[in-house]
Amino acid sequence: DAPAKNVAVSYEADCMGCHVPAAKTDRVFIQGYPTLTQH
C-alpha cells in the first residue's frame, strides 16, 4: 500500500542472502546472484 516505503530492515538482514557484493572493480558478477547461475 506504500510503494515509496522500503520494506527491508537492513542490507545485511534482507539482501545479503541473494546479493553478494561485487569485486573491488565495481563489475557485476553473476556469481553474486545465485538465481542467475546455471545449475
PyMOL Python script that loads the backbone (N, CA, C, O; Angstrom):
from pymol import cmd

cmd.read_pdbstr("""\
ATOM      1  N   ASP A   1       0.805  -1.208   0.000  1.00  0.00           N
ATOM      2  CA  ASP A   1       0.000   0.000   0.000  1.00  0.00           C
ATOM      3  C   ASP A   1       0.841   1.262   0.000  1.00  0.00           C
ATOM      4  O   ASP A   1       0.325   2.346  -0.274  1.00  0.00           O
ATOM      5  N   ALA A   2       2.133   1.143   0.304  1.00  0.00           N
ATOM      6  CA  ALA A   2       3.023   2.305   0.342  1.00  0.00           C
ATOM      7  C   ALA A   2       4.263   1.994  -0.485  1.00  0.00           C
ATOM      8  O   ALA A   2       5.294   1.620   0.074  1.00  0.00           O
ATOM      9  N   PRO A   3       4.186   2.142  -1.819  1.00  0.00           N
ATOM     10  CA  PRO A   3       5.321   1.763  -2.669  1.00  0.00           C
ATOM     11  C   PRO A   3       6.597   2.557  -2.419  1.00  0.00           C
ATOM     12  O   PRO A   3       7.678   2.097  -2.785  1.00  0.00           O
ATOM     13  N   ALA A   4       6.505   3.721  -1.815  1.00  0.00           N
ATOM     14  CA  ALA A   4       7.698   4.522  -1.549  1.00  0.00           C
ATOM     15  C   ALA A   4       8.420   4.070  -0.277  1.00  0.00           C
ATOM     16  O   ALA A   4       9.558   4.475  -0.042  1.00  0.00           O
ATOM     17  N   LYS A   5       7.782   3.246   0.535  1.00  0.00           N
ATOM     18  CA  LYS A   5       8.380   2.793   1.792  1.00  0.00           C
ATOM     19  C   LYS A   5       9.263   1.572   1.541  1.00  0.00           C
ATOM     20  O   LYS A   5       8.845   0.616   0.888  1.00  0.00           O
ATOM     21  N   ASN A   6      10.478   1.614   2.063  1.00  0.00           N
ATOM     22  CA  ASN A   6      11.410   0.498   1.948  1.00  0.00           C
ATOM     23  C   ASN A   6      11.046  -0.553   2.991  1.00  0.00           C
ATOM     24  O   ASN A   6      11.020  -0.263   4.187  1.00  0.00           O
ATOM     25  N   VAL A   7      10.766  -1.771   2.537  1.00  0.00           N
ATOM     26  CA  VAL A   7      10.370  -2.824   3.471  1.00  0.00           C
ATOM     27  C   VAL A   7      11.561  -3.583   4.047  1.00  0.00           C
ATOM     28  O   VAL A   7      11.400  -4.374   4.976  1.00  0.00           O
ATOM     29  N   ALA A   8      12.746  -3.351   3.507  1.00  0.00           N
ATOM     30  CA  ALA A   8      13.940  -4.018   4.021  1.00  0.00           C
ATOM     31  C   ALA A   8      14.349  -3.394   5.346  1.00  0.00           C
ATOM     32  O   ALA A   8      14.386  -2.172   5.488  1.00  0.00           O
ATOM     33  N   VAL A   9      14.652  -4.245   6.305  1.00  0.00           N
ATOM     34  CA  VAL A   9      15.105  -3.762   7.606  1.00  0.00           C
ATOM     35  C   VAL A   9      16.544  -3.280   7.504  1.00  0.00           C
ATOM     36  O   VAL A   9      16.880  -2.190   7.966  1.00  0.00           O
ATOM     37  N   SER A  10      17.396  -4.107   6.891  1.00  0.00           N
ATOM     38  CA  SER A  10      18.785  -3.733   6.686  1.00  0.00           C
ATOM     39  C   SER A  10      19.341  -4.519   5.507  1.00  0.00           C
ATOM     40  O   SER A  10      18.812  -5.570   5.144  1.00  0.00           O
ATOM     41  N   TYR A  11      20.398  -4.007   4.923  1.00  0.00           N
ATOM     42  CA  TYR A  11      21.035  -4.674   3.785  1.00  0.00           C
ATOM     43  C   TYR A  11      21.533  -6.060   4.178  1.00  0.00           C
ATOM     44  O   TYR A  11      21.329  -7.029   3.447  1.00  0.00           O
ATOM     45  N   GLU A  12      22.184  -6.149   5.330  1.00  0.00           N
ATOM     46  CA  GLU A  12      22.737  -7.425   5.760  1.00  0.00           C
ATOM     47  C   GLU A  12      21.636  -8.449   6.025  1.00  0.00           C
ATOM     48  O   GLU A  12      21.786  -9.618   5.671  1.00  0.00           O
ATOM     49  N   ALA A  13      20.552  -8.033   6.633  1.00  0.00           N
ATOM     50  CA  ALA A  13      19.492  -8.966   7.002  1.00  0.00           C
ATOM     51  C   ALA A  13      18.638  -9.392   5.815  1.00  0.00           C
ATOM     52  O   ALA A  13      18.235 -10.552   5.728  1.00  0.00           O
ATOM     53  N   ASP A  14      18.360  -8.474   4.907  1.00  0.00           N
ATOM     54  CA  ASP A  14      17.397  -8.754   3.849  1.00  0.00           C
ATOM     55  C   ASP A  14      17.986  -8.956   2.462  1.00  0.00           C
ATOM     56  O   ASP A  14      17.317  -9.524   1.599  1.00  0.00           O
ATOM     57  N   CYS A  15      19.200  -8.517   2.218  1.00  0.00           N
ATOM     58  CA  CYS A  15      19.750  -8.564   0.859  1.00  0.00           C
ATOM     59  C   CYS A  15      20.917  -9.533   0.691  1.00  0.00           C
ATOM     60  O   CYS A  15      21.072 -10.128  -0.375  1.00  0.00           O
ATOM     61  N   MET A  16      21.730  -9.698   1.715  1.00  0.00           N
ATOM     62  CA  MET A  16      22.951 -10.485   1.577  1.00  0.00           C
ATOM     63  C   MET A  16      22.708 -11.955   1.257  1.00  0.00           C
ATOM     64  O   MET A  16      23.606 -12.619   0.740  1.00  0.00           O
ATOM     65  N   GLY A  17      21.535 -12.476   1.544  1.00  0.00           N
ATOM     66  CA  GLY A  17      21.251 -13.867   1.228  1.00  0.00           C
ATOM     67  C   GLY A  17      21.277 -14.152  -0.265  1.00  0.00           C
ATOM     68  O   GLY A  17      21.641 -15.250  -0.684  1.00  0.00           O
ATOM     69  N   CYS A  18      20.894 -13.169  -1.067  1.00  0.00           N
ATOM     70  CA  CYS A  18      20.846 -13.354  -2.524  1.00  0.00           C
ATOM     71  C   CYS A  18      21.855 -12.500  -3.277  1.00  0.00           C
ATOM     72  O   CYS A  18      22.298 -12.882  -4.359  1.00  0.00           O
ATOM     73  N   HIS A  19      22.222 -11.363  -2.729  1.00  0.00           N
ATOM     74  CA  HIS A  19      23.077 -10.420  -3.434  1.00  0.00           C
ATOM     75  C   HIS A  19      24.423 -10.285  -2.741  1.00  0.00           C
ATOM     76  O   HIS A  19      24.545  -9.593  -1.731  1.00  0.00           O
ATOM     77  N   VAL A  20      25.416 -10.940  -3.281  1.00  0.00           N
ATOM     78  CA  VAL A  20      26.770 -10.878  -2.742  1.00  0.00           C
ATOM     79  C   VAL A  20      27.451  -9.645  -3.334  1.00  0.00           C
ATOM     80  O   VAL A  20      27.320  -9.411  -4.536  1.00  0.00           O
ATOM     81  N   PRO A  21      28.166  -8.854  -2.548  1.00  0.00           N
ATOM     82  CA  PRO A  21      28.827  -7.659  -3.085  1.00  0.00           C
ATOM     83  C   PRO A  21      29.761  -7.983  -4.245  1.00  0.00           C
ATOM     84  O   PRO A  21      30.391  -9.040  -4.271  1.00  0.00           O
ATOM     85  N   ALA A  22      29.842  -7.075  -5.191  1.00  0.00           N
ATOM     86  CA  ALA A  22      30.728  -7.235  -6.347  1.00  0.00           C
ATOM     87  C   ALA A  22      32.177  -7.014  -5.928  1.00  0.00           C
ATOM     88  O   ALA A  22      32.450  -6.578  -4.810  1.00  0.00           O
ATOM     89  N   ALA A  23      33.084  -7.312  -6.821  1.00  0.00           N
ATOM     90  CA  ALA A  23      34.505  -7.149  -6.552  1.00  0.00           C
ATOM     91  C   ALA A  23      34.870  -5.672  -6.451  1.00  0.00           C
ATOM     92  O   ALA A  23      34.044  -4.805  -6.736  1.00  0.00           O
ATOM     93  N   LYS A  24      36.081  -5.390  -6.053  1.00  0.00           N
ATOM     94  CA  LYS A  24      36.553  -4.017  -5.905  1.00  0.00           C
ATOM     95  C   LYS A  24      36.555  -3.249  -7.215  1.00  0.00           C
ATOM     96  O   LYS A  24      36.670  -2.024  -7.211  1.00  0.00           O
ATOM     97  N   THR A  25      36.430  -3.950  -8.338  1.00  0.00           N
ATOM     98  CA  THR A  25      36.456  -3.288  -9.643  1.00  0.00           C
ATOM     99  C   THR A  25      35.096  -2.718 -10.027  1.00  0.00           C
ATOM    100  O   THR A  25      34.972  -2.117 -11.095  1.00  0.00           O
ATOM    101  N   ASP A  26      34.070  -2.887  -9.192  1.00  0.00           N
ATOM    102  CA  ASP A  26      32.704  -2.425  -9.440  1.00  0.00           C
ATOM    103  C   ASP A  26      32.021  -3.166 -10.577  1.00  0.00           C
ATOM    104  O   ASP A  26      31.000  -2.700 -11.082  1.00  0.00           O
ATOM    105  N   ARG A  27      32.550  -4.290 -10.986  1.00  0.00           N
ATOM    106  CA  ARG A  27      31.893  -5.104 -12.001  1.00  0.00           C
ATOM    107  C   ARG A  27      30.793  -5.933 -11.350  1.00  0.00           C
ATOM    108  O   ARG A  27      30.869  -6.268 -10.168  1.00  0.00           O
ATOM    109  N   VAL A  28      29.789  -6.252 -12.121  1.00  0.00           N
ATOM    110  CA  VAL A  28      28.722  -7.109 -11.627  1.00  0.00           C
ATOM    111  C   VAL A  28      28.997  -8.528 -12.093  1.00  0.00           C
ATOM    112  O   VAL A  28      29.123  -8.779 -13.291  1.00  0.00           O
ATOM    113  N   PHE A  29      29.089  -9.434 -11.170  1.00  0.00           N
ATOM    114  CA  PHE A  29      29.363 -10.827 -11.477  1.00  0.00           C
ATOM    115  C   PHE A  29      28.104 -11.652 -11.246  1.00  0.00           C
ATOM    116  O   PHE A  29      27.418 -11.468 -10.240  1.00  0.00           O
ATOM    117  N   ILE A  30      27.795 -12.560 -12.168  1.00  0.00           N
ATOM    118  CA  ILE A  30      26.611 -13.388 -11.972  1.00  0.00           C
ATOM    119  C   ILE A  30      26.783 -14.343 -10.800  1.00  0.00           C
ATOM    120  O   ILE A  30      25.800 -14.874 -10.283  1.00  0.00           O
ATOM    121  N   GLN A  31      28.020 -14.566 -10.377  1.00  0.00           N
ATOM    122  CA  GLN A  31      28.238 -15.414  -9.212  1.00  0.00           C
ATOM    123  C   GLN A  31      27.617 -14.792  -7.963  1.00  0.00           C
ATOM    124  O   GLN A  31      27.315 -15.501  -7.003  1.00  0.00           O
ATOM    125  N   GLY A  32      27.427 -13.489  -7.968  1.00  0.00           N
ATOM    126  CA  GLY A  32      26.826 -12.810  -6.831  1.00  0.00           C
ATOM    127  C   GLY A  32      25.318 -12.950  -6.780  1.00  0.00           C
ATOM    128  O   GLY A  32      24.687 -12.551  -5.802  1.00  0.00           O
ATOM    129  N   TYR A  33      24.731 -13.524  -7.841  1.00  0.00           N
ATOM    130  CA  TYR A  33      23.282 -13.684  -7.914  1.00  0.00           C
ATOM    131  C   TYR A  33      22.970 -15.154  -8.182  1.00  0.00           C
ATOM    132  O   TYR A  33      22.926 -15.572  -9.340  1.00  0.00           O
ATOM    133  N   PRO A  34      22.754 -15.938  -7.136  1.00  0.00           N
ATOM    134  CA  PRO A  34      22.556 -17.380  -7.297  1.00  0.00           C
ATOM    135  C   PRO A  34      21.446 -17.748  -8.281  1.00  0.00           C
ATOM    136  O   PRO A  34      21.530 -18.790  -8.930  1.00  0.00           O
ATOM    137  N   THR A  35      20.423 -16.929  -8.405  1.00  0.00           N
ATOM    138  CA  THR A  35      19.328 -17.265  -9.315  1.00  0.00           C
ATOM    139  C   THR A  35      19.727 -17.135 -10.773  1.00  0.00           C
ATOM    140  O   THR A  35      19.013 -17.641 -11.640  1.00  0.00           O
ATOM    141  N   LEU A  36      20.837 -16.477 -11.080  1.00  0.00           N
ATOM    142  CA  LEU A  36      21.277 -16.318 -12.462  1.00  0.00           C
ATOM    143  C   LEU A  36      22.255 -17.396 -12.906  1.00  0.00           C
ATOM    144  O   LEU A  36      22.534 -17.530 -14.097  1.00  0.00           O
ATOM    145  N   THR A  37      22.772 -18.158 -11.966  1.00  0.00           N
ATOM    146  CA  THR A  37      23.748 -19.184 -12.331  1.00  0.00           C
ATOM    147  C   THR A  37      23.046 -20.434 -12.828  1.00  0.00           C
ATOM    148  O   THR A  37      21.928 -20.740 -12.414  1.00  0.00           O
ATOM    149  N   GLN A  38      23.712 -21.150 -13.715  1.00  0.00           N
ATOM    150  CA  GLN A  38      23.158 -22.398 -14.226  1.00  0.00           C
ATOM    151  C   GLN A  38      23.396 -23.501 -13.211  1.00  0.00           C
ATOM    152  O   GLN A  38      24.447 -23.551 -12.571  1.00  0.00           O
ATOM    153  N   HIS A  39      22.446 -24.360 -13.070  1.00  0.00           N
ATOM    154  CA  HIS A  39      22.558 -25.461 -12.098  1.00  0.00           C
ATOM    155  C   HIS A  39      22.933 -26.728 -12.789  1.00  0.00           C
ATOM    156  O   HIS A  39      23.075 -27.766 -12.142  1.00  0.00           O
TER     157      HIS A  39
END
""", "prot")
cmd.dss("prot")
cmd.show_as("cartoon", "prot")
cmd.util.cbc("prot")
cmd.orient("prot")
